[in-house]
Amino acid sequence: MSIHKIADILFNLSLDMDYADSLDEYATEVDCIEQELHLIKDTNDVLYATLERIAWQNPDYYQWALNR
């Protein structure tokens, strides 16, 4: 799974019920998460594998907020 897709899923999982406010910064937030994931992956941190596993378990959340 691509890092961008993982970042998108993790962001969507973090949204609360009032997600409309977060859509203004959607691309910026996903990009920020993606950059951090690259750093974590480059250090071979076990956290990356954990976050990737969470994304694999929640594929329906990919672009969830944009598709609502």
Secondary structure, DSSP 8 states (H G I E B T S, - for coil): --HHHHHHHHHHHH--S-GGGGGGGHHHHHHHHHHHHHHHHHTT-HHHHHHHHHHHH-GGGTTTTTT-
